[in-house]
């Protein structure tokens, strides 16, 4: 799975984890929140976006996302299952 970082560009999962750990190591004394989420949107196709965010509390954040398109999935139950 490939992720996109506005800061670093396209990254693999392993590169994402390494970058996330380096980001935390820059200022380890600060508080961090790790947020992972997925959402879907139905258009001509159904899009799923997965985001990984590391929030340096009070000092900004870094985020990564992956966007995938599937044939139109109208069933909300199926979309929630896939999320």
C-alpha positions as CSV (number, residue, x, y, z in Angstrom):
1,X,0.0,0.0,0.0
2,X,1.4,3.4,-1.0
3,X,0.8,6.5,1.1
4,X,1.1,10.1,0.2
5,X,2.7,12.7,2.5
6,X,2.4,16.3,1.5
7,X,5.8,16.8,3.1
8,X,7.7,13.8,1.8
9,X,5.7,12.6,-1.3
10,X,4.8,8.9,-2.1
11,X,5.9,6.4,0.6
12,X,5.6,2.7,1.3
13,X,4.2,1.6,4.6
14,X,7.7,0.9,6.0
15,X,8.9,4.4,4.9
16,X,5.8,5.9,6.6
17,X,6.6,4.2,9.9
18,X,10.3,5.2,9.7
19,X,9.3,8.8,8.9
20,X,6.8,8.8,11.7
21,X,9.3,7.5,14.2
22,X,11.9,10.1,13.1
23,X,9.3,12.9,13.5
24,X,8.7,11.8,17.1
25,X,12.4,11.4,17.8
26,X,13.0,15.0,16.8
27,X,11.2,16.2,19.9
28,X,10.6,13.2,22.1
29,X,9.8,15.3,25.2
30,X,6.6,16.6,23.6
31,X,3.2,14.9,23.7
32,X,1.9,13.1,20.6
33,X,-1.4,11.7,19.4
34,X,-1.6,9.0,16.7
35,X,-4.8,9.1,14.7
36,X,-5.7,6.5,12.1
37,X,-9.0,6.7,10.2
38,X,-10.8,5.6,7.0
39,X,-13.7,7.1,5.2
40,X,-15.5,6.4,1.9
41,X,-17.4,8.5,-0.6
42,X,-19.6,7.4,-3.4
43,X,-19.3,9.2,-6.8
44,X,-19.1,7.5,-10.2
45,X,-16.8,5.2,-8.3
46,X,-16.5,4.5,-4.5
47,X,-13.4,6.1,-3.0
48,X,-11.8,4.9,0.2
49,X,-9.3,7.1,2.0
50,X,-7.1,5.9,4.9
51,X,-5.2,8.6,6.9
52,X,-2.5,8.3,9.4
53,X,-1.8,11.4,11.4
54,X,0.8,12.1,14.1
55,X,-0.2,15.2,16.0
56,X,2.6,16.9,18.0
57,X,0.2,18.5,20.5
58,X,0.5,22.3,20.3
59,X,3.1,22.1,17.6
60,X,1.5,20.9,14.4
61,X,1.2,17.5,12.8
62,X,2.3,15.3,9.9
63,X,-0.1,13.2,7.9
64,X,-0.1,10.5,5.3
65,X,-3.0,9.2,3.3
66,X,-3.9,6.5,0.8
67,X,-6.8,6.8,-1.7
68,X,-8.3,3.8,-3.5
69,X,-11.1,3.6,-6.0
70,X,-13.5,0.7,-6.5
71,X,-16.5,0.2,-8.7
72,X,-19.5,1.9,-7.3
73,X,-20.4,0.2,-4.0
74,X,-23.9,1.5,-3.0
75,X,-24.4,-0.6,0.0
76,X,-23.5,1.3,3.2
77,X,-23.0,-2.0,5.0
78,X,-20.4,-3.1,2.4
79,X,-18.6,0.2,2.5
80,X,-18.5,0.2,6.3
81,X,-17.1,-3.4,6.2
82,X,-14.4,-2.4,3.7
83,X,-13.5,0.7,5.8
